[in-house]
Amino acid sequence: MSNTPASPSLPLLSRASGETLIDQIARSLAARIDDKLLRGGARMPSIRQAAASLNVSCATVVASYDKLVARGYLESRRGAGFFVRERSPLNTPAPPAGAQDAAAQPMDVVWLIRNMFRQTPAIPAPGTGMLPAEWLDGELVARALRDVSRQPGSLLLGYGSPQGFLPLRQQLQLKLAGLEIACPPEQIVTTVGVMQALDLVAREFARPGDTIFVDDPAYWLMFGAFAAMGMNVIGIPRLKDGPDIAVLAELAALHRPKLYVINSVLHNPSSTSLSAAKAFQVLRLAEQHDFLIVEDDIYCDMHPGGAVQAATRLAALDQLRRVIYLGGFSKSLSANLRVGFIATSPEWAQRLADRKMLATLTTSDIGERVVYKILSQGLYRKHAERLRARLDKVREGTYRRAERAGLRFDPAPAGMFIWADAGCDTNVLAEKALAEGLVLGPGSLFSPRQLPSTCMRLNLATVQDERIWDFFARALGQAGGAVPSALNKPAR
């Protein structure tokens, strides 16, 4: 841990402001810590240095620092001064005192989410989970929105239905029937995206202290969300054809989980899909150990289906008895509309609709009407076909470039991600990339343990930028291809 004083570029203060000098200093320094401009372990300027720089009294600086200590931003060390506190993500305990290895520090999930939504100029993000705006169809959404706006104004002013816009749920019934999942509208509950669906299900079927299984690797945002509810989050190793069944059986007997959240089709981050044999074994273990399966199928429409690339869905095999099926349109249509849904048994649909009412009353009827327009006019099917065709067009060329860069991976015939082994700690690689204005998805983010990993997620649609491959050519060449033995291996 460094003993060199930080250079926080101390704030300009306004004595005409209604805010006290103490609060101005504390707020400004907290923002710098949140933005990682001041790293954990950095020593703050001494009281006298800060007072001289800011032209305030030493007592004002002491009061500001003390306020930041109370809020968890700084720590005071007797005889040494004030230091930026090491901040851990929600689901990982603070590192033990004396831990010095920066590469072993977990990524801060809350910080990452906050910075994802900052209104800053777009920069290349080869690790993102979204398609670029130019790959989507903004005019398609705009036309549907205009159609909805022409309806009588009274239809747009109420709360809508707690279970969701009925015509949309009827349309979703047809969509699910195409996936061989029988689900009438009364068994469907609309949500604000899949994240709200996960939140509702976790709160309904688990309690603080209960265990929830997730794939490892998997979508990192839910790790922090479940941990914030007090749940015990445990990863099940994800192999090329689904979870490691032996590990799943062992851990299920040991922990008696309430839920297992899984991507059956086009798993994030590997774009692999569940085999029929593995699907049967997962269902059998769920029955044996009495846990529910939450099948997150957000990438459903990026899979072509058909005999050549058959997709096995747990909900189709189980018909919503023990499987709760989640879907949505944030990845393939518009994240801004925030339209997702839960398909489940009649009893559980009512319970989840009631819980949704207690949390938000209803979801946005306007957004659901827009999605209904696009689905019911047959426009979404054509849009999804165009997305798949465009991904297919860049797939093989991107695989070849990744191989030439020294990345190792299992090619997937569909989907938008590559789960690539870089042969070095991808936390370190991500830091180098960020310094050059590139945002990677290091493998530690995708594991509930958040240990350093040699793997990272790449997005086929967002790596079509020469700057990214130039960076890999330089950075991976410098790394020398050595794989530290303590690091995680990719999902195979």
C-alpha positions as CSV (number, residue, x, y, z in Angstrom):
1,M,0.0,0.0,0.0
2,S,1.5,3.3,-1.1
3,N,2.6,5.9,1.5
4,T,3.0,8.6,-1.1
5,P,0.4,11.3,-0.6
6,A,-2.4,11.4,-3.1
7,S,-2.7,14.3,-5.5
8,P,-6.4,14.8,-5.4
9,S,-6.5,18.1,-7.2
10,L,-8.2,19.7,-4.3
11,P,-11.5,21.4,-5.0
12,L,-12.1,25.1,-5.7
13,L,-14.3,26.3,-2.8
14,S,-17.1,28.9,-3.0
15,R,-17.7,30.9,0.1
16,A,-20.8,32.4,-1.6
17,S,-22.3,28.9,-1.8
18,G,-25.1,27.9,0.5
19,E,-23.0,24.7,1.3
20,T,-20.5,24.8,4.1
21,L,-16.8,24.6,3.3
22,I,-16.6,21.3,5.2
23,D,-19.4,19.8,3.1
24,Q,-17.9,21.1,-0.2
25,I,-14.5,19.5,0.6
26,A,-16.1,16.2,1.7
27,R,-18.5,16.0,-1.3
28,S,-15.7,16.8,-3.8
29,L,-13.3,14.3,-2.4
30,A,-16.0,11.6,-2.1
31,A,-16.7,12.0,-5.8
32,R,-13.0,11.6,-6.7
33,I,-12.9,8.4,-4.6
34,D,-16.1,7.1,-6.3
35,D,-14.6,7.8,-9.7
36,K,-11.4,6.0,-8.8
37,L,-9.4,9.2,-9.2
38,L,-8.2,8.4,-5.7
39,R,-7.4,4.7,-5.3
40,G,-7.8,2.6,-2.2
41,G,-4.8,2.9,0.1
42,A,-3.6,6.3,-1.2
43,R,-2.4,8.7,1.5
44,M,-4.3,12.0,1.7
45,P,-2.5,15.3,1.9
46,S,-1.7,16.2,5.5
47,I,-4.0,18.5,7.4
48,R,-1.5,21.4,7.1
49,Q,-0.9,20.8,3.4
50,A,-4.6,20.6,2.6
51,A,-5.4,23.7,4.7
52,A,-2.7,25.7,2.9
53,S,-3.8,24.5,-0.6
54,L,-7.5,25.3,0.1
55,N,-6.9,28.5,2.2
56,V,-9.0,27.2,5.0
57,S,-8.3,26.4,8.7
58,C,-6.8,23.1,9.8
59,A,-10.0,22.5,11.8
60,T,-12.1,22.7,8.5
61,V,-9.9,20.1,6.9
62,V,-10.0,17.8,10.0
63,A,-13.8,18.1,10.0
64,S,-14.0,17.3,6.3
65,Y,-11.7,14.2,6.7
66,D,-13.6,13.1,9.8
67,K,-16.9,13.3,7.8
68,L,-15.3,11.1,5.1
69,V,-14.1,8.6,7.7
70,A,-17.7,8.3,9.1
71,R,-19.0,7.7,5.5
72,G,-16.5,5.0,4.9
73,Y,-14.4,6.9,2.3
74,L,-11.2,7.4,4.5
75,E,-9.5,5.8,7.4
76,S,-7.4,7.5,10.0
77,R,-4.1,5.8,11.1
78,R,-2.5,7.1,14.3
79,G,0.7,8.8,13.5
80,A,0.4,8.3,9.8
81,G,-2.5,10.4,8.6
82,F,-5.6,9.8,6.6
83,F,-5.8,7.2,3.8
84,V,-8.4,6.3,1.2
85,R,-10.3,3.2,2.5
86,E,-10.1,0.0,0.5
87,R,-13.7,-0.4,-0.8
88,S,-15.0,-3.9,-1.5
89,P,-18.0,-4.9,-3.7
90,L,-21.2,-5.9,-2.1
91,N,-20.7,-9.7,-2.3
92,T,-17.0,-9.9,-1.3
93,P,-15.7,-9.4,2.3
94,A,-13.0,-6.7,2.7
95,P,-9.5,-8.0,2.1
96,P,-7.5,-8.9,5.1
97,A,-5.2,-6.3,6.7
98,G,-1.9,-6.2,4.9
99,A,-3.2,-7.6,1.6
100,Q,-1.0,-5.8,-0.9
101,D,-1.5,-7.6,-4.2
102,A,-3.5,-5.2,-6.4
103,A,-4.2,-7.9,-8.9
104,A,-6.0,-9.9,-6.2
105,Q,-8.4,-7.1,-5.4
106,P,-12.0,-7.7,-6.6
107,M,-13.6,-5.3,-9.1
108,D,-16.1,-2.9,-7.5
109,V,-19.4,-3.8,-9.1
110,V,-21.4,-0.7,-7.9
111,W,-18.6,1.6,-9.1
112,L,-18.7,-0.1,-12.5
113,I,-22.5,0.2,-12.9
114,R,-22.4,3.8,-11.8
115,N,-19.8,4.6,-14.5
116,M,-21.7,2.7,-17.2
117,F,-24.5,5.2,-16.9
118,R,-22.5,8.4,-16.8
119,Q,-23.5,10.7,-19.7
120,T,-20.0,10.9,-21.3
121,P,-18.9,10.5,-24.9
122,A,-19.1,6.9,-26.0
123,I,-15.8,5.0,-26.1
124,P,-15.0,1.6,-27.5
125,A,-16.3,-1.1,-25.2
126,P,-15.2,-4.5,-26.5
127,G,-16.4,-6.1,-23.2
128,T,-19.9,-4.6,-23.1
129,G,-23.1,-6.7,-22.9
130,M,-25.0,-4.5,-25.3
131,L,-25.3,-4.2,-29.0
132,P,-24.2,-0.8,-30.4
133,A,-27.0,1.6,-31.2
134,E,-26.3,1.5,-34.9
135,W,-26.9,-2.3,-34.8
136,L,-30.4,-1.7,-33.4
137,D,-33.4,-0.1,-35.1
138,G,-34.3,3.2,-33.5
139,E,-36.7,4.1,-36.2
140,L,-38.6,0.9,-35.6
141,V,-39.1,1.9,-32.0
142,A,-39.9,5.5,-32.9
143,R,-42.6,4.4,-35.3
144,A,-44.2,2.2,-32.7
145,L,-44.0,5.0,-30.2
146,R,-45.7,7.4,-32.6
147,D,-48.5,4.8,-33.2
148,V,-49.0,4.5,-29.4
149,S,-49.1,8.3,-29.0
150,R,-52.0,8.5,-31.5
151,Q,-54.3,6.5,-29.2
152,P,-56.7,8.3,-26.9
153,G,-54.8,10.2,-24.3
154,S,-56.9,8.7,-21.5
155,L,-55.3,5.3,-22.3
156,L,-51.8,6.7,-21.5
157,L,-52.6,8.4,-18.2
158,G,-53.5,5.6,-15.9
159,Y,-51.4,3.0,-14.0
160,G,-52.0,0.1,-16.3
161,S,-52.5,-3.4,-15.2
162,P,-50.4,-4.8,-12.3
163,Q,-49.8,-8.1,-14.2
164,G,-48.9,-6.2,-17.4
165,F,-50.6,-5.0,-20.6
166,L,-52.9,-7.8,-21.6
167,P,-52.4,-7.7,-25.4
168,L,-48.7,-7.9,-24.8
169,R,-49.1,-10.9,-22.6
170,Q,-51.3,-12.5,-25.3
171,Q,-48.5,-11.9,-27.8
172,L,-46.0,-13.3,-25.4
173,Q,-48.1,-16.5,-25.1
174,L,-47.6,-16.9,-28.9
175,K,-43.9,-16.3,-28.6
176,L,-43.5,-18.9,-25.9
177,A,-45.6,-21.4,-27.8
178,G,-43.0,-21.1,-30.6
179,L,-40.5,-22.2,-28.0
180,E,-42.7,-25.2,-27.0
181,I,-43.6,-23.5,-23.6
182,A,-47.3,-23.6,-22.9
183,C,-48.2,-20.4,-21.0
184,P,-51.5,-18.5,-21.1
185,P,-51.5,-14.8,-20.4
186,E,-52.6,-15.2,-16.8
187,Q,-49.3,-17.0,-16.1
188,I,-47.2,-14.1,-17.4
189,V,-46.1,-11.0,-15.4
190,T,-44.4,-8.1,-17.0
191,T,-41.4,-6.5,-15.4
192,V,-38.9,-3.6,-15.7
193,G,-36.4,-5.8,-17.6
194,V,-35.0,-9.1,-16.5
195,M,-33.2,-7.5,-13.5
196,Q,-36.6,-6.7,-11.8
197,A,-37.8,-10.2,-12.7
198,L,-34.7,-11.6,-10.9
199,D,-35.3,-9.3,-7.9
200,L,-39.0,-10.3,-7.6
201,V,-38.3,-14.0,-7.8
202,A,-35.4,-13.9,-5.3
203,R,-37.5,-11.9,-2.8
204,E,-40.5,-14.2,-3.2
205,F,-38.8,-17.5,-2.9
206,A,-35.7,-16.9,-0.8
207,R,-34.9,-15.1,2.5
208,P,-31.7,-13.5,3.9
209,G,-29.2,-16.2,4.6
210,D,-30.6,-18.6,2.0
211,T,-28.4,-19.9,-0.8
212,I,-28.8,-19.0,-4.5
213,F,-26.8,-20.9,-7.1
214,V,-25.6,-19.1,-10.3
215,D,-23.5,-20.1,-13.2
216,D,-19.8,-19.4,-12.9
217,P,-19.1,-17.4,-15.0
218,A,-22.4,-15.6,-15.3
219,Y,-24.0,-12.1,-15.5
220,W,-22.2,-10.2,-12.8
221,L,-24.9,-7.6,-11.9
222,M,-27.1,-10.2,-10.1
223,F,-24.3,-11.2,-7.8
224,G,-24.3,-7.8,-6.1
225,A,-28.1,-7.7,-6.2
226,F,-28.6,-11.0,-4.4
227,A,-25.9,-10.3,-1.9
228,A,-27.5,-6.9,-1.1
229,M,-30.6,-9.0,-0.1
230,G,-28.5,-11.0,2.3
231,M,-28.4,-14.1,0.1
232,N,-25.5,-16.5,-0.1
233,V,-24.4,-16.6,-3.7
234,I,-22.5,-19.7,-4.9
235,G,-21.2,-20.3,-8.4
236,I,-21.6,-23.6,-10.3
237,P,-18.8,-24.1,-12.9
238,R,-20.2,-23.7,-16.4
239,L,-18.8,-26.1,-19.0
240,K,-19.3,-26.0,-22.7
241,D,-22.6,-28.0,-22.6
242,G,-24.0,-26.6,-19.3
243,P,-23.2,-26.8,-15.6
244,D,-20.7,-29.2,-14.0
245,I,-23.3,-31.8,-12.9
246,A,-21.0,-33.4,-10.3
247,V,-20.3,-30.1,-8.6
248,L,-24.0,-29.1,-8.8
249,A,-25.0,-32.3,-7.1
250,E,-22.4,-32.0,-4.4
251,L,-23.1,-28.4,-3.6
252,A,-26.9,-28.9,-3.7
253,A,-26.7,-31.6,-1.1
254,L,-24.4,-29.4,1.0
255,H,-26.2,-26.0,0.8
256,R,-29.8,-26.8,0.0
257,P,-30.3,-23.8,-2.4
258,K,-33.6,-22.1,-2.9
259,L,-32.9,-21.1,-6.5
260,Y,-30.6,-21.9,-9.4
261,V,-30.3,-19.0,-12.0
262,I,-29.1,-20.3,-15.3
263,N,-28.8,-19.3,-19.0
264,S,-29.8,-22.4,-20.9
265,V,-29.5,-20.7,-24.4
266,L,-26.6,-18.5,-25.4
267,H,-25.1,-18.3,-21.9
268,N,-23.6,-15.0,-20.9
269,P,-20.6,-14.7,-21.3
270,S,-19.7,-17.8,-23.3
271,S,-22.6,-18.0,-25.9
272,T,-22.7,-21.7,-25.2
273,S,-26.1,-23.6,-24.8
274,L,-27.4,-26.3,-22.6
275,S,-27.4,-29.9,-24.0
276,A,-30.5,-32.0,-23.7
277,A,-28.6,-34.5,-21.5
278,K,-27.5,-31.8,-19.1
279,A,-31.0,-30.2,-19.0
280,F,-32.4,-33.6,-17.9
281,Q,-29.8,-33.9,-15.2
282,V,-30.4,-30.4,-13.9
283,L,-34.1,-31.0,-13.6
284,R,-33.6,-34.3,-11.8
285,L,-31.3,-32.6,-9.3
286,A,-33.8,-29.8,-8.8
287,E,-36.4,-32.3,-7.9
288,Q,-34.1,-34.3,-5.7
289,H,-32.9,-31.3,-3.7
290,D,-36.1,-29.3,-3.9
291,F,-34.8,-26.1,-5.5
292,L,-36.4,-23.9,-8.2
293,I,-34.8,-23.2,-11.5
294,V,-34.8,-19.6,-12.8
295,E,-34.2,-19.8,-16.6
296,D,-32.9,-16.4,-17.9
297,D,-33.5,-16.4,-21.6
298,I,-32.7,-12.8,-22.4
299,Y,-30.6,-13.8,-25.5
300,C,-33.4,-16.0,-26.8
301,D,-33.9,-14.2,-30.1
302,M,-30.2,-14.3,-31.1
303,H,-30.4,-18.0,-31.4
304,P,-31.6,-19.2,-34.8
305,G,-33.2,-22.4,-33.5
306,G,-34.1,-25.2,-36.0
307,A,-32.7,-28.7,-36.4
308,V,-29.1,-27.6,-37.1
309,Q,-28.8,-25.6,-33.9
310,A,-31.5,-27.0,-31.6
311,A,-31.9,-25.2,-28.3
312,T,-32.9,-27.0,-25.2
313,R,-34.9,-24.9,-22.8
314,L,-35.6,-26.2,-19.3
315,A,-39.0,-24.5,-19.3
316,A,-40.0,-26.4,-22.4
317,L,-39.1,-29.7,-20.7
318,D,-40.6,-28.9,-17.3
319,Q,-43.6,-26.8,-18.6
320,L,-43.3,-24.2,-15.8
321,R,-43.7,-26.6,-12.8
322,R,-40.3,-26.1,-11.2
323,V,-38.8,-23.7,-13.8
324,I,-39.5,-20.0,-13.7
325,Y,-38.8,-18.5,-17.2
326,L,-37.6,-15.0,-17.7
327,G,-37.3,-13.0,-20.9
328,G,-37.1,-9.5,-22.2
329,F,-36.2,-7.1,-25.1
330,S,-33.4,-5.0,-23.6
331,K,-30.6,-6.7,-25.5
332,S,-32.3,-7.2,-28.8
333,L,-34.7,-4.2,-29.2
334,S,-34.3,-1.3,-26.7
335,A,-32.8,-1.1,-23.3
336,N,-34.6,2.2,-22.7
337,L,-38.1,0.6,-23.0
338,R,-37.2,-1.7,-20.0
339,V,-39.7,-4.4,-20.9
340,G,-39.2,-7.9,-19.5
341,F,-41.5,-10.7,-18.3
342,I,-41.8,-13.7,-16.0
343,A,-43.6,-16.9,-17.1
344,T,-44.5,-19.3,-14.4
345,S,-47.3,-21.4,-12.8
346,P,-50.7,-19.8,-12.1
347,E,-50.1,-19.7,-8.3
348,W,-46.6,-18.2,-8.6
349,A,-47.7,-15.7,-11.2
350,Q,-50.3,-14.3,-8.8
351,R,-47.8,-14.1,-6.0
352,L,-45.2,-12.4,-8.1
353,A,-47.8,-9.9,-9.5
354,D,-48.8,-9.1,-5.9
355,R,-45.1,-8.6,-4.9
356,K,-44.7,-6.4,-8.0
357,M,-47.7,-4.3,-6.9
358,L,-46.1,-3.7,-3.5
359,A,-42.9,-2.6,-5.1
360,T,-44.0,-0.5,-8.0
361,L,-47.8,-0.8,-8.4
362,T,-47.4,-1.4,-12.2
363,T,-44.8,-1.3,-14.9
364,S,-44.9,1.3,-17.7
365,D,-48.0,0.6,-19.9
366,I,-46.6,2.9,-22.6
367,G,-43.4,0.8,-23.0
368,E,-45.4,-2.4,-23.0
369,R,-47.7,-1.0,-25.7
370,V,-44.7,-0.1,-27.8
371,V,-43.3,-3.6,-27.6
372,Y,-46.7,-5.0,-28.3
373,K,-47.0,-3.0,-31.5
374,I,-43.6,-4.2,-32.8
375,L,-44.4,-7.8,-31.9
376,S,-47.9,-7.9,-33.2
377,Q,-47.1,-6.4,-36.6
378,G,-44.4,-9.0,-37.3
379,L,-41.6,-6.4,-37.3
380,Y,-39.7,-7.8,-34.4
381,R,-39.2,-11.2,-36.1
382,K,-37.6,-9.5,-39.1
383,H,-35.5,-7.3,-36.9
384,A,-34.2,-10.3,-35.0
385,E,-33.3,-12.0,-38.3
386,R,-31.3,-9.0,-39.3
387,L,-29.4,-9.0,-36.0
388,R,-28.5,-12.7,-36.3
389,A,-27.4,-12.2,-39.9
390,R,-25.2,-9.3,-39.0
391,L,-23.6,-11.2,-36.1
392,D,-23.0,-14.2,-38.4
393,K,-21.4,-11.9,-41.0
394,V,-18.7,-10.7,-38.5
395,R,-18.3,-14.0,-36.5
396,E,-15.7,-15.9,-38.5
397,G,-13.6,-12.9,-39.3
398,T,-13.6,-11.9,-35.6
399,Y,-12.7,-15.4,-34.5
400,R,-9.7,-15.3,-36.8
401,R,-8.5,-12.0,-35.5
402,A,-8.9,-13.1,-31.9
403,E,-6.8,-16.2,-32.7
404,R,-4.1,-14.1,-34.3
405,A,-4.0,-11.9,-31.3
406,G,-3.2,-15.0,-29.1
407,L,-6.6,-15.4,-27.5
408,R,-7.9,-18.9,-26.9
409,F,-11.6,-19.7,-26.9
410,D,-14.3,-22.2,-27.9
411,P,-16.1,-20.8,-31.0
412,A,-19.8,-20.6,-30.6
413,P,-22.1,-20.9,-33.7
414,A,-24.5,-18.2,-32.5
415,G,-24.8,-15.4,-30.0
416,M,-22.8,-12.2,-29.5
417,F,-20.0,-13.1,-27.0
418,I,-16.6,-14.7,-27.0
419,W,-15.3,-16.0,-23.7
420,A,-11.6,-15.7,-24.4
421,D,-8.5,-16.7,-22.4
422,A,-5.9,-14.0,-22.7
423,G,-3.2,-15.9,-20.9
424,C,-2.7,-13.2,-18.3
425,D,-4.6,-11.5,-15.5
426,T,-7.5,-9.6,-17.3
427,N,-7.9,-7.2,-14.4
428,V,-4.5,-5.9,-15.2
429,L,-5.3,-6.0,-18.9
430,A,-8.5,-4.0,-18.3
431,E,-6.6,-1.3,-16.4
432,K,-4.2,-0.9,-19.3
433,A,-7.1,-0.8,-21.8
434,L,-9.0,1.8,-19.7
435,A,-5.9,4.0,-19.8
436,E,-6.2,3.9,-23.6
437,G,-9.9,4.6,-23.6
438,L,-11.1,1.0,-24.1
439,V,-13.5,-0.8,-21.7
440,L,-12.9,-4.6,-21.3
441,G,-14.9,-7.1,-19.4
442,P,-12.4,-8.9,-17.2
443,G,-13.2,-12.4,-16.1
444,S,-13.2,-11.7,-12.4
445,L,-16.5,-9.7,-12.8
446,F,-18.3,-12.8,-14.1
447,S,-17.6,-15.0,-11.0
448,P,-19.3,-14.5,-7.6
449,R,-15.9,-15.2,-6.1
450,Q,-14.4,-12.4,-8.2
451,L,-10.9,-13.9,-8.2
452,P,-8.4,-12.8,-10.8
453,S,-9.0,-14.6,-14.1
454,T,-7.2,-15.0,-17.4
455,C,-10.5,-14.9,-19.2
456,M,-12.6,-11.9,-20.5
457,R,-15.8,-11.3,-22.4
458,L,-15.7,-9.9,-25.9
459,N,-18.7,-8.6,-27.8
460,L,-18.7,-9.5,-31.6
461,A,-20.5,-6.3,-32.4
462,T,-18.2,-3.9,-30.5
463,V,-14.8,-5.3,-31.4
464,Q,-15.0,-4.1,-35.0
465,D,-12.6,-1.2,-34.3
466,E,-9.0,-1.3,-35.2
467,R,-7.9,0.4,-32.0
468,I,-9.0,-2.7,-30.1
469,W,-6.9,-5.1,-32.1
470,D,-4.0,-2.7,-32.0
471,F,-4.2,-2.7,-28.2
472,F,-4.4,-6.5,-28.0
473,A,-1.4,-6.8,-30.3
474,R,0.7,-4.6,-28.0
475,A,-0.7,-5.6,-24.6
476,L,-0.8,-9.4,-25.1
477,G,2.6,-9.3,-26.7
478,Q,3.9,-7.6,-23.6
479,A,2.2,-10.1,-21.3
480,G,4.2,-12.9,-22.9
481,G,1.4,-15.4,-22.8
482,A,2.3,-16.7,-19.3
483,V,-0.8,-17.9,-17.4
484,P,-0.4,-17.5,-13.6
485,S,-1.3,-20.8,-12.0
486,A,-3.5,-19.3,-9.4
487,L,-5.9,-17.7,-11.9
488,N,-9.2,-19.1,-13.0
489,K,-9.5,-21.0,-16.2
490,P,-12.2,-20.3,-18.8
491,A,-15.5,-22.1,-19.0
492,R,-15.0,-25.2,-21.2
